[in-house]
Protein backbone atom coordinates (compact mmCIF):
# COMPACT_ATOMS: atom_id res chain seq x y z
CA UNK A 1 0.00 0.00 0.00
CA UNK A 2 1.40 3.44 -0.93
CA UNK A 3 1.83 6.41 1.39
CA UNK A 4 -0.87 8.21 -0.60
CA UNK A 5 -3.27 5.36 0.02
CA UNK A 6 -2.40 5.32 3.70
CA UNK A 7 -2.98 9.06 3.96
CA UNK A 8 -6.33 8.79 2.24
CA UNK A 9 -7.47 6.02 4.57
CA UNK A 10 -6.34 7.99 7.61
CA UNK A 11 -8.26 11.06 6.47
CA UNK A 12 -11.40 9.06 5.83
CA UNK A 13 -11.08 7.46 9.27
CA UNK A 14 -11.40 10.78 11.15
CA UNK A 15 -14.27 10.45 13.61
CA UNK A 16 -16.49 13.48 14.12
CA UNK A 17 -16.04 15.21 17.44
CA UNK A 18 -18.73 15.63 20.07
CA UNK A 19 -20.52 18.86 20.93
CA UNK A 20 -20.69 19.33 24.70
CA UNK A 21 -23.22 21.77 26.16
CA UNK A 22 -22.79 23.05 29.72
CA UNK A 23 -25.43 25.16 31.43
CA UNK A 24 -24.22 27.78 33.91
CA UNK A 25 -24.59 27.31 37.66
CA UNK A 26 -27.27 28.69 39.95
CA UNK A 27 -28.14 32.39 40.06
CA UNK A 28 -30.58 34.14 42.37
CA UNK A 29 -33.02 34.40 39.47
CA UNK A 30 -32.78 30.73 38.51
CA UNK A 31 -33.93 30.02 42.07
CA UNK A 32 -36.67 32.68 42.15
CA UNK A 33 -38.02 31.77 38.70
CA UNK A 34 -37.41 35.21 37.22
CA UNK A 35 -36.80 35.11 33.48
CA UNK A 36 -33.07 35.60 33.01
CA UNK A 37 -32.19 36.38 29.44
CA UNK A 38 -29.74 39.21 28.81
CA UNK A 39 -29.54 40.56 32.37
CA UNK A 40 -25.93 40.11 33.43
CA UNK A 41 -26.24 38.60 36.89
CA UNK A 42 -23.53 36.50 38.57
CA UNK A 43 -23.51 33.02 40.03
CA UNK A 44 -24.47 32.50 43.66
CA UNK A 45 -22.08 30.74 46.06
CA UNK A 46 -24.03 27.55 45.34
CA UNK A 47 -23.69 28.20 41.63
CA UNK A 48 -19.93 28.57 41.93
CA UNK A 49 -19.68 25.22 43.72
CA UNK A 50 -21.93 23.67 41.07
CA UNK A 51 -19.60 24.95 38.35
CA UNK A 52 -16.55 23.41 40.01
CA UNK A 53 -18.38 20.10 40.41
CA UNK A 54 -19.45 20.19 36.75
CA UNK A 55 -15.80 20.61 35.78
CA UNK A 56 -14.90 17.49 37.74
CA UNK A 57 -17.61 15.48 35.98
CA UNK A 58 -16.52 16.77 32.58
CA UNK A 59 -12.89 15.85 33.22
CA UNK A 60 -13.98 12.32 34.04
CA UNK A 61 -16.01 12.10 30.84
CA UNK A 62 -13.46 13.96 28.66
CA UNK A 63 -10.05 13.24 30.22
CA UNK A 64 -8.21 14.72 27.23
CA UNK A 65 -10.09 17.99 27.62
CA UNK A 66 -10.80 20.42 24.80
CA UNK A 67 -8.19 21.82 22.44
CA UNK A 68 -7.48 25.56 22.20
CA UNK A 69 -10.05 27.17 19.96
CA UNK A 70 -12.65 24.51 20.84
CA UNK A 71 -14.12 26.14 23.95
CA UNK A 72 -16.78 28.82 23.71
CA UNK A 73 -18.87 30.75 26.23
CA UNK A 74 -21.82 33.08 26.07
CA UNK A 75 -21.03 36.79 26.44
CA UNK A 76 -22.94 36.81 29.74
CA UNK A 77 -21.15 36.75 33.08
CA UNK A 78 -22.84 33.72 34.61
CA UNK A 79 -21.74 31.50 31.72
CA UNK A 80 -18.18 32.83 31.71
CA UNK A 81 -17.88 32.38 35.47
CA UNK A 82 -19.05 28.79 35.05
CA UNK A 83 -16.49 28.10 32.33
CA UNK A 84 -13.68 29.53 34.44
CA UNK A 85 -14.65 27.73 37.64
CA UNK A 86 -15.13 24.46 35.77
CA UNK A 87 -11.53 24.73 34.57
CA UNK A 88 -12.16 25.82 30.98
CA UNK A 89 -11.17 29.46 31.18
CA UNK A 90 -9.41 29.49 27.80
CA UNK A 91 -12.69 30.10 25.99
CA UNK A 92 -13.70 32.33 23.13
CA UNK A 93 -16.86 34.43 23.44
CA UNK A 94 -19.61 33.35 21.05
CA UNK A 95 -22.40 35.91 20.89
CA UNK A 96 -24.74 33.47 19.14
CA UNK A 97 -25.17 31.46 22.36
CA UNK A 98 -26.36 34.33 24.54
CA UNK A 99 -29.60 33.38 26.27
CA UNK A 100 -32.99 33.84 24.63
CA UNK A 101 -33.99 37.51 24.86
CA UNK A 102 -37.17 37.38 26.95
CA UNK A 103 -37.92 41.03 26.29
CA UNK A 104 -41.00 42.15 28.21
CA UNK A 105 -40.75 39.14 30.52
CA UNK A 106 -37.14 39.77 31.55
CA UNK A 107 -36.66 39.82 35.31
CA UNK A 108 -40.24 38.78 35.99
CA UNK A 109 -41.71 35.44 37.00
CA UNK A 110 -44.22 33.64 34.83
CA UNK A 111 -46.93 34.46 37.39
CA UNK A 112 -46.08 38.18 37.31
CA UNK A 113 -46.04 38.24 33.53
CA UNK A 114 -49.37 36.40 33.30
CA UNK A 115 -50.97 38.84 35.74
CA UNK A 116 -49.65 41.83 33.79
CA UNK A 117 -50.66 40.39 30.44
CA UNK A 118 -54.10 39.26 31.54
CA UNK A 119 -53.70 35.65 30.33
CA UNK A 120 -51.83 32.48 31.27
CA UNK A 121 -48.65 33.38 29.38
CA UNK A 122 -46.19 30.73 28.24
CA UNK A 123 -42.85 31.72 26.73
CA UNK A 124 -42.75 28.75 24.35
CA UNK A 125 -46.30 29.11 23.09
CA UNK A 126 -46.75 32.88 23.18
CA UNK A 127 -43.28 34.45 23.11
CA UNK A 128 -42.28 37.82 24.60
CA UNK A 129 -43.97 39.96 21.94
CA UNK A 130 -47.43 38.73 22.91
CA UNK A 131 -47.11 40.75 26.12
CA UNK A 132 -48.25 44.38 26.36
CA UNK A 133 -45.77 47.08 25.36
CA UNK A 134 -46.41 48.70 28.73
CA UNK A 135 -44.01 46.12 30.21
CA UNK A 136 -41.11 47.59 28.26
CA UNK A 137 -38.60 49.83 30.01
CA UNK A 138 -35.43 49.92 32.07
CA UNK A 139 -35.03 49.40 35.78
CA UNK A 140 -32.50 48.26 38.37
CA UNK A 141 -32.58 45.05 40.41
CA UNK A 142 -30.78 44.97 43.76
CA UNK A 143 -29.36 41.48 44.39
CA UNK A 144 -29.15 39.97 47.90
CA UNK A 145 -25.47 40.93 48.16
CA UNK A 146 -26.32 44.56 47.40
CA UNK A 147 -25.10 44.57 43.79
CA UNK A 148 -27.33 46.67 41.55
CA UNK A 149 -27.93 45.17 38.12
CA UNK A 150 -29.57 47.00 35.21
CA UNK A 151 -32.53 45.24 33.57
CA UNK A 152 -33.83 46.03 30.09
CA UNK A 153 -37.30 45.05 28.89
CA UNK A 154 -37.49 45.39 25.12
CA UNK A 155 -39.60 43.53 22.54
CA UNK A 156 -37.54 40.35 22.89
CA UNK A 157 -36.98 37.48 20.46
CA UNK A 158 -39.29 34.89 18.98
CA UNK A 159 -38.24 31.28 19.43
CA UNK A 160 -37.57 31.16 15.68
CA UNK A 161 -35.17 34.09 15.96
CA UNK A 162 -33.36 32.43 18.84
CA UNK A 163 -33.18 29.22 16.80
CA UNK A 164 -31.61 31.10 13.88
CA UNK A 165 -28.86 32.32 16.21
CA UNK A 166 -28.14 28.78 17.36
CA UNK A 167 -27.80 27.65 13.76
CA UNK A 168 -25.10 30.30 13.40
CA UNK A 169 -23.35 28.82 16.43
CA UNK A 170 -23.55 25.33 14.96
CA UNK A 171 -22.05 26.63 11.71
CA UNK A 172 -19.09 28.04 13.71
CA UNK A 173 -18.31 24.75 15.45
CA UNK A 174 -19.06 22.28 12.65
CA UNK A 175 -15.61 22.58 11.01
CA UNK A 176 -14.01 21.82 14.39
CA UNK A 177 -16.25 18.79 14.89
CA UNK A 178 -15.62 17.58 11.35
CA UNK A 179 -11.88 17.69 12.09
CA UNK A 180 -12.43 15.32 15.01
CA UNK A 181 -12.36 17.85 17.85
CA UNK A 182 -14.66 17.78 20.84
CA UNK A 183 -16.16 21.25 21.34
CA UNK A 184 -17.49 22.80 24.56
CA UNK A 185 -20.24 25.45 24.67
CA UNK A 186 -20.98 27.05 28.05
CA UNK A 187 -24.25 28.93 27.99
CA UNK A 188 -27.86 28.88 29.22
CA UNK A 189 -30.78 26.50 29.58
CA UNK A 190 -33.18 27.73 26.92
CA UNK A 191 -30.64 28.61 24.25
CA UNK A 192 -28.84 25.27 24.63
CA UNK A 193 -32.14 23.39 24.43
CA UNK A 194 -33.08 25.35 21.32
CA UNK A 195 -29.62 24.70 19.85
CA UNK A 196 -30.19 20.99 20.40
CA UNK A 197 -33.43 21.11 18.43
CA UNK A 198 -31.56 22.72 15.56
CA UNK A 199 -28.76 20.13 15.80
CA UNK A 200 -31.47 17.51 15.36
CA UNK A 201 -33.10 19.48 12.54
CA UNK A 202 -36.52 19.73 14.18
CA UNK A 203 -38.98 22.44 15.26
CA UNK A 204 -37.44 24.64 18.00
CA UNK A 205 -40.56 24.27 20.14
CA UNK A 206 -39.43 20.69 20.80
CA UNK A 207 -36.81 22.23 23.10
CA UNK A 208 -39.40 22.77 25.82
CA UNK A 209 -39.39 18.99 26.37
CA UNK A 210 -35.67 18.91 27.17
CA UNK A 211 -34.98 19.53 30.86
CA UNK A 212 -31.55 21.01 31.56
CA UNK A 213 -30.60 21.73 35.17
CA UNK A 214 -28.08 24.26 36.42
CA UNK A 215 -24.43 23.24 35.87
CA UNK A 216 -25.41 20.05 34.02
CA UNK A 217 -24.00 19.06 30.67
CA UNK A 218 -25.18 17.28 27.54
CA UNK A 219 -23.36 15.63 24.66
CA UNK A 220 -24.46 15.84 21.03
CA UNK A 221 -22.87 13.73 18.34
CA UNK A 222 -23.33 11.93 15.04
CA UNK A 223 -24.40 8.34 14.54
CA UNK A 224 -24.61 6.64 11.14
CA UNK A 225 -24.95 9.99 9.41
CA UNK A 226 -27.54 11.44 11.77
CA UNK A 227 -27.11 14.18 14.35
CA UNK A 228 -28.10 12.69 17.70
CA UNK A 229 -28.21 13.25 21.45
CA UNK A 230 -25.63 10.99 23.14
CA UNK A 231 -26.12 12.06 26.76
CA UNK A 232 -28.48 14.53 28.42
CA UNK A 233 -28.56 16.46 31.70
CA UNK A 234 -25.49 14.77 33.18
Secondary structure as the mmCIF struct_conf table of DSSP 4:
data_model
#
loop_
_struct_conf.conf_type_id
_struct_conf.id
_struct_conf.beg_label_comp_id
_struct_conf.beg_label_asym_id
_struct_conf.beg_label_seq_id
_struct_conf.end_label_comp_id
_struct_conf.end_label_asym_id
_struct_conf.end_label_seq_id
HELX_RH_AL_P HELX_RH_AL_P1 UNK A 3 UNK A 12
TURN_TY1_P TURN_TY1_P1 UNK A 13 UNK A 13
HELX_LH_PP_P HELX_LH_PP_P1 UNK A 14 UNK A 16
STRN STRN1 UNK A 19 UNK A 23
HELX_RH_AL_P HELX_RH_AL_P2 UNK A 28 UNK A 32
TURN_TY1_P TURN_TY1_P2 UNK A 33 UNK A 33
BEND BEND1 UNK A 37 UNK A 38
HELX_RH_AL_P HELX_RH_AL_P3 UNK A 45 UNK A 61
TURN_TY1_P TURN_TY1_P3 UNK A 63 UNK A 64
TURN_TY1_P TURN_TY1_P4 UNK A 68 UNK A 69
STRN STRN2 UNK A 71 UNK A 73
BEND BEND2 UNK A 75 UNK A 76
HELX_RH_AL_P HELX_RH_AL_P4 UNK A 77 UNK A 86
TURN_TY1_P TURN_TY1_P5 UNK A 87 UNK A 87
STRN STRN3 UNK A 92 UNK A 93
HELX_RH_3T_P HELX_RH_3T_P1 UNK A 95 UNK A 97
BEND BEND3 UNK A 98 UNK A 98
HELX_LH_PP_P HELX_LH_PP_P2 UNK A 99 UNK A 100
HELX_RH_3T_P HELX_RH_3T_P2 UNK A 103 UNK A 105
TURN_TY1_P TURN_TY1_P6 UNK A 106 UNK A 107
BEND BEND4 UNK A 108 UNK A 108
HELX_RH_AL_P HELX_RH_AL_P5 UNK A 110 UNK A 117
TURN_TY1_P TURN_TY1_P7 UNK A 118 UNK A 118
BEND BEND5 UNK A 119 UNK A 119
HELX_RH_AL_P HELX_RH_AL_P6 UNK A 123 UNK A 126
HELX_RH_3T_P HELX_RH_3T_P3 UNK A 128 UNK A 130
BEND BEND6 UNK A 131 UNK A 131
HELX_RH_3T_P HELX_RH_3T_P4 UNK A 133 UNK A 135
STRN STRN4 UNK A 137 UNK A 142
HELX_LH_PP_P HELX_LH_PP_P3 UNK A 143 UNK A 143
TURN_TY1_P TURN_TY1_P8 UNK A 144 UNK A 145
BEND BEND7 UNK A 146 UNK A 146
STRN STRN5 UNK A 148 UNK A 153
BEND BEND8 UNK A 155 UNK A 155
HELX_RH_AL_P HELX_RH_AL_P7 UNK A 159 UNK A 178
TURN_TY1_P TURN_TY1_P9 UNK A 179 UNK A 180
STRN STRN6 UNK A 183 UNK A 187
HELX_RH_AL_P HELX_RH_AL_P8 UNK A 189 UNK A 200
TURN_TY1_P TURN_TY1_P10 UNK A 201 UNK A 201
BEND BEND9 UNK A 202 UNK A 202
HELX_RH_3T_P HELX_RH_3T_P5 UNK A 204 UNK A 209
TURN_TY1_P TURN_TY1_P11 UNK A 214 UNK A 215
STRN STRN7 UNK A 217 UNK A 223
TURN_TY1_P TURN_TY1_P12 UNK A 224 UNK A 225
STRN STRN8 UNK A 226 UNK A 231
#
